[in-house]
Amino acid sequence: MSAESKPTVLIVYHSYTKQTGRVAAALAKQLEARGCEVSKAMIELTDERYGSKLFSQFPVKHPLAQISTMLVAQLRHKTGEIRIPAEAQTGDYDLVLIASPTWWIQTSMPIRSYLESPAARVILDGKPFATVSVSRRYFGFNLRQQQRLAEQNGGRFADKAHFVSAGGQVKSMLSWLGYMRHGEPKQRSLGLKLPPPNLRSDFEEQASTFADGLLDRVLQPVATANEGSST
């Protein structure tokens, strides 16, 4: 693709344990390899009601107790104070990718807060978007909530993808709690051999396939149109 015809992509995401960030990086890498101009914007949760109790530290000494401090707010779809990078406040993008970890089967508070902000309407109005969930298993509610909120901002839904952790629901949960408490993978818990605590080993391949599909279905027509208008 020529410089004039490069499609522009914004990836908006939140990442606490860096797993959603790894997915965002893999998506950006493949899109850039295919000739796109990609901007990444990580939404930070700065709300003192939650940040001082949980997000200011990792690993977490008492993960279940500390994470539960925001359980009620999360389940009630509350929003919080966030920091929005400049890239996610203004810009005319050809595609917006929204990537959220799944918190208690819901869209995470930082991404919900962004999608309910005026900045999201500026970015999404009239633009195609795709949604991404990163979770242990349950992803449907997260993806549907992201889609609904983005469509309320005038976005046009294009596609979705979910990335999951290794292992079954129980073992992956134990593995994740061990990782949260110790900051590194644990091999065993309660006499059980644990899977790796984070994304499955094939997540980069999955991200590449998803990015290729978005480029072929959504972004390639944009590049073709740009080439035609420049001749």
The 8 nearest C-alpha neighbors of each residue, nearest first, counted from 0:
[[1, 34, 5, 4, 2, 222, 3, 35],
 [0, 2, 4, 3, 5, 226, 34, 222],
 [1, 3, 5, 4, 0, 34, 6, 36],
 [4, 2, 1, 5, 225, 226, 229, 0],
 [3, 5, 222, 225, 1, 2, 226, 0],
 [4, 6, 35, 2, 3, 0, 222, 34],
 [7, 5, 35, 222, 93, 36, 218, 4],
 [6, 8, 36, 92, 93, 37, 35, 5],
 [9, 7, 37, 94, 92, 95, 93, 36],
 [8, 10, 95, 38, 39, 37, 96, 11],
 [9, 11, 96, 39, 97, 95, 40, 38],
 [12, 10, 40, 97, 41, 39, 96, 98],
 [13, 11, 98, 41, 99, 97, 42, 10],
 [12, 14, 42, 41, 99, 110, 109, 43],
 [13, 15, 17, 19, 20, 16, 18, 12],
 [14, 16, 17, 13, 54, 18, 19, 20],
 [15, 17, 18, 14, 19, 57, 179, 20],
 [18, 16, 20, 14, 15, 19, 21, 13],
 [19, 17, 21, 20, 16, 14, 22, 198],
 [20, 18, 22, 14, 21, 17, 133, 23],
 [19, 21, 17, 23, 18, 22, 14, 24],
 [20, 22, 18, 24, 19, 23, 25, 17],
 [21, 23, 19, 25, 20, 24, 26, 18],
 [24, 22, 20, 26, 21, 25, 27, 19],
 [23, 25, 27, 21, 22, 26, 28, 20],
 [26, 24, 22, 28, 27, 23, 203, 206],
 [25, 27, 23, 206, 29, 24, 28, 210],
 [28, 26, 24, 30, 25, 29, 31, 23],
 [29, 27, 25, 31, 26, 30, 24, 32],
 [28, 30, 32, 31, 26, 27, 207, 33],
 [31, 29, 33, 27, 32, 35, 28, 210],
 [30, 32, 35, 34, 28, 33, 29, 27],
 [31, 33, 29, 30, 34, 28, 35, 27],
 [34, 32, 30, 31, 35, 29, 211, 214],
 [33, 35, 31, 32, 0, 5, 30, 36],
 [36, 34, 31, 6, 5, 30, 7, 33],
 [35, 37, 7, 31, 6, 8, 5, 34],
 [38, 36, 8, 9, 7, 35, 27, 31],
 [39, 37, 9, 10, 8, 40, 86, 36],
 [40, 38, 10, 9, 11, 41, 37, 86],
 [39, 41, 11, 84, 87, 10, 86, 42],
 [42, 40, 12, 13, 11, 43, 39, 84],
 [41, 43, 13, 83, 82, 12, 109, 40],
 [44, 42, 82, 81, 45, 41, 109, 13],
 [43, 45, 81, 109, 46, 80, 82, 42],
 [46, 44, 81, 80, 50, 43, 47, 82],
 [45, 47, 80, 48, 79, 50, 44, 49],
 [48, 46, 50, 49, 51, 45, 52, 80],
 [47, 49, 46, 50, 51, 52, 79, 69],
 [50, 48, 47, 52, 51, 46, 53, 69],
 [49, 51, 54, 47, 53, 52, 46, 55],
 [52, 50, 47, 49, 55, 53, 54, 48],
 [53, 51, 49, 50, 65, 54, 55, 48],
 [52, 54, 50, 55, 51, 65, 56, 49],
 [53, 55, 50, 56, 51, 52, 49, 15],
 [54, 56, 53, 51, 50, 52, 57, 49],
 [57, 55, 54, 58, 53, 59, 52, 51],
 [58, 56, 59, 182, 179, 55, 54, 180],
 [57, 59, 182, 180, 179, 181, 56, 60],
 [58, 60, 180, 57, 62, 61, 179, 56],
 [59, 61, 180, 62, 58, 181, 179, 65],
 [60, 62, 59, 64, 63, 65, 180, 66],
 [63, 61, 65, 59, 64, 66, 60, 180],
 [64, 62, 66, 65, 61, 67, 176, 68],
 [65, 63, 67, 62, 61, 66, 68, 60],
 [64, 66, 62, 67, 68, 63, 61, 53],
 [65, 67, 63, 68, 64, 62, 69, 53],
 [66, 68, 70, 64, 69, 65, 63, 71],
 [69, 67, 66, 65, 70, 64, 49, 52],
 [68, 70, 67, 72, 71, 73, 66, 49],
 [69, 71, 67, 73, 72, 68, 74, 66],
 [72, 70, 74, 73, 69, 75, 68, 67],
 [73, 71, 75, 77, 69, 70, 74, 76],
 [72, 74, 70, 76, 71, 75, 77, 69],
 [73, 75, 71, 76, 72, 70, 103, 105],
 [76, 74, 72, 73, 77, 71, 70, 78],
 [77, 75, 73, 74, 72, 78, 108, 111],
 [76, 78, 72, 75, 73, 79, 108, 74],
 [79, 77, 112, 108, 111, 76, 80, 109],
 [80, 78, 46, 112, 81, 77, 108, 109],
 [79, 81, 46, 45, 44, 78, 82, 112],
 [82, 80, 44, 45, 43, 79, 83, 109],
 [81, 83, 43, 42, 45, 44, 84, 80],
 [82, 84, 42, 81, 87, 85, 88, 43],
 [85, 83, 86, 87, 40, 82, 88, 41],
 [84, 86, 88, 87, 83, 89, 40, 90],
 [87, 85, 84, 88, 89, 40, 90, 38],
 [88, 86, 85, 84, 89, 40, 83, 122],
 [89, 87, 118, 85, 86, 122, 84, 83],
 [90, 88, 87, 122, 86, 121, 85, 91],
 [89, 91, 92, 122, 86, 88, 87, 121],
 [90, 92, 93, 122, 89, 7, 126, 121],
 [93, 91, 7, 94, 8, 90, 9, 95],
 [92, 94, 7, 8, 6, 126, 91, 95],
 [95, 93, 8, 127, 92, 128, 126, 9],
 [94, 96, 128, 9, 8, 10, 129, 97],
 [95, 97, 10, 129, 128, 130, 9, 11],
 [96, 98, 130, 11, 12, 10, 131, 129],
 [99, 97, 131, 12, 132, 130, 11, 96],
 [100, 98, 132, 12, 13, 107, 106, 110],
 [101, 99, 133, 132, 134, 107, 19, 102],
 [100, 102, 134, 104, 106, 105, 107, 133],
 [101, 103, 105, 107, 104, 106, 100, 73],
 [102, 104, 105, 101, 74, 73, 70, 106],
 [105, 103, 102, 101, 137, 140, 141, 138],
 [106, 104, 141, 102, 103, 101, 140, 107],
 [105, 107, 141, 101, 102, 99, 111, 144],
 [108, 106, 102, 110, 109, 101, 100, 105],
 [107, 109, 111, 110, 78, 112, 73, 106],
 [110, 108, 112, 44, 111, 107, 113, 42],
 [109, 111, 113, 112, 108, 107, 114, 99],
 [112, 110, 108, 114, 113, 109, 107, 115],
 [113, 111, 78, 109, 115, 110, 114, 108],
 [112, 114, 110, 116, 115, 111, 119, 109],
 [113, 115, 111, 119, 116, 112, 148, 110],
 [114, 116, 112, 113, 111, 117, 119, 148],
 [115, 117, 113, 118, 114, 119, 112, 120],
 [118, 116, 120, 119, 121, 115, 114, 113],
 [119, 117, 88, 121, 116, 120, 122, 87],
 [120, 118, 122, 114, 121, 117, 116, 123],
 [119, 121, 152, 123, 117, 122, 124, 118],
 [120, 122, 118, 119, 123, 124, 89, 117],
 [123, 121, 119, 120, 124, 89, 90, 118],
 [124, 122, 154, 120, 126, 121, 119, 153],
 [123, 125, 153, 154, 120, 126, 152, 121],
 [124, 126, 154, 153, 123, 155, 127, 152],
 [125, 127, 154, 123, 124, 155, 94, 128],
 [128, 126, 155, 94, 156, 154, 157, 95],
 [129, 127, 95, 156, 157, 94, 96, 155],
 [128, 130, 158, 96, 157, 159, 156, 97],
 [129, 131, 159, 97, 96, 98, 142, 160],
 [130, 132, 98, 160, 161, 159, 97, 99],
 [131, 133, 161, 99, 100, 98, 138, 162],
 [134, 132, 100, 162, 163, 161, 101, 19],
 [135, 133, 163, 101, 136, 100, 132, 138],
 [134, 136, 164, 163, 137, 168, 171, 133],
 [135, 137, 134, 163, 138, 168, 164, 167],
 [138, 136, 104, 139, 134, 135, 140, 101],
 [137, 139, 141, 140, 132, 136, 142, 104],
 [140, 138, 142, 141, 143, 137, 104, 132],
 [141, 139, 143, 142, 105, 138, 144, 104],
 [140, 142, 106, 105, 144, 138, 139, 143],
 [141, 143, 145, 139, 144, 140, 146, 132],
 [144, 142, 146, 140, 145, 141, 147, 139],
 [143, 145, 147, 141, 146, 142, 140, 148],
 [144, 146, 142, 148, 143, 147, 149, 141],
 [147, 145, 143, 149, 144, 148, 150, 142],
 [148, 146, 144, 150, 149, 145, 143, 151],
 [149, 147, 151, 145, 150, 146, 114, 144],
 [148, 150, 152, 146, 151, 154, 147, 145],
 [151, 149, 154, 153, 152, 147, 148, 146],
 [150, 152, 148, 149, 153, 147, 154, 120],
 [153, 151, 120, 149, 150, 154, 124, 123],
 [152, 154, 124, 150, 125, 151, 123, 155],
 [153, 155, 150, 123, 126, 124, 125, 149],
 [154, 156, 127, 126, 128, 150, 157, 125],
 [155, 157, 128, 127, 129, 158, 154, 146],
 [156, 158, 129, 128, 127, 155, 159, 217],
 [159, 157, 129, 156, 130, 160, 128, 213],
 [158, 160, 130, 129, 131, 161, 142, 157],
 [161, 159, 131, 130, 132, 162, 158, 209],
 [160, 162, 132, 131, 133, 163, 138, 159],
 [161, 163, 133, 132, 134, 202, 160, 164],
 [164, 162, 134, 135, 133, 198, 136, 199],
 [163, 165, 198, 135, 197, 199, 134, 166],
 [164, 166, 199, 194, 198, 195, 171, 197],
 [167, 165, 171, 194, 170, 164, 168, 195],
 [168, 166, 170, 171, 169, 165, 136, 135],
 [167, 169, 171, 170, 172, 136, 135, 166],
 [170, 168, 172, 171, 167, 173, 166, 174],
 [171, 169, 173, 172, 167, 168, 193, 174],
 [170, 172, 174, 166, 168, 173, 169, 167],
 [173, 171, 175, 169, 170, 174, 168, 176],
 [174, 172, 170, 176, 175, 171, 177, 169],
 [173, 175, 196, 171, 177, 172, 176, 193],
 [174, 176, 196, 178, 172, 177, 173, 171],
 [177, 175, 179, 173, 178, 174, 172, 180],
 [178, 176, 174, 180, 175, 179, 181, 185],
 [177, 179, 182, 175, 183, 184, 181, 176],
 [180, 178, 176, 58, 177, 182, 59, 181],
 [181, 179, 59, 58, 177, 60, 178, 182],
 [180, 182, 178, 183, 58, 179, 177, 59],
 [183, 181, 58, 178, 179, 180, 57, 184],
 [182, 184, 178, 181, 185, 177, 179, 180],
 [185, 183, 178, 196, 195, 186, 177, 182],
 [186, 184, 187, 177, 183, 174, 178, 193],
 [185, 187, 193, 192, 184, 188, 194, 195],
 [186, 188, 192, 193, 191, 185, 190, 189],
 [189, 187, 191, 190, 192, 193, 173, 186],
 [190, 188, 191, 187, 192, 173, 193, 170],
 [189, 191, 188, 187, 192, 193, 186, 170],
 [192, 190, 188, 187, 189, 193, 170, 186],
 [191, 193, 187, 186, 190, 188, 194, 170],
 [192, 194, 187, 186, 174, 170, 191, 195],
 [193, 195, 166, 165, 196, 171, 174, 170],
 [194, 196, 197, 165, 184, 193, 174, 166],
 [197, 195, 175, 174, 184, 194, 171, 178],
 [196, 198, 164, 195, 199, 165, 18, 175],
 [199, 197, 164, 163, 165, 200, 202, 18],
 [198, 200, 165, 164, 201, 202, 163, 197],
 [199, 201, 202, 198, 203, 165, 204, 197],
 [200, 202, 204, 199, 203, 205, 198, 206],
 [203, 201, 205, 204, 200, 199, 206, 198],
 [204, 202, 206, 205, 201, 25, 207, 22],
 [203, 205, 207, 201, 206, 202, 208, 25],
 [204, 206, 202, 208, 203, 207, 209, 201],
 [207, 205, 203, 209, 26, 204, 208, 25],
 [206, 208, 204, 210, 205, 209, 29, 211],
 [209, 207, 211, 205, 206, 210, 212, 204],
 [208, 210, 206, 212, 211, 207, 205, 213],
 [209, 211, 207, 213, 212, 208, 26, 206],
 [212, 210, 214, 208, 209, 213, 207, 215],
 [211, 213, 209, 215, 210, 214, 216, 208],
 [214, 212, 210, 216, 217, 211, 215, 209],
 [213, 215, 218, 211, 212, 217, 219, 216],
 [214, 216, 212, 219, 213, 217, 211, 218],
 [217, 215, 213, 214, 212, 218, 219, 220],
 [218, 216, 213, 214, 215, 219, 220, 221],
 [217, 219, 214, 221, 220, 215, 6, 216],
 [218, 220, 222, 215, 221, 214, 217, 223],
 [221, 219, 223, 222, 218, 224, 217, 216],
 [222, 220, 218, 224, 219, 223, 225, 6],
 [223, 221, 4, 225, 219, 224, 220, 6],
 [222, 224, 220, 226, 221, 225, 219, 227],
 [223, 225, 227, 221, 222, 226, 220, 228],
 [226, 224, 222, 4, 228, 227, 223, 221],
 [227, 225, 223, 229, 224, 228, 4, 222],
 [226, 228, 224, 225, 229, 230, 223, 222],
 [227, 229, 225, 226, 230, 224, 223, 4],
 [230, 228, 226, 227, 225, 3, 4, 224],
 [229, 227, 228, 226, 225, 224, 3, 223]]
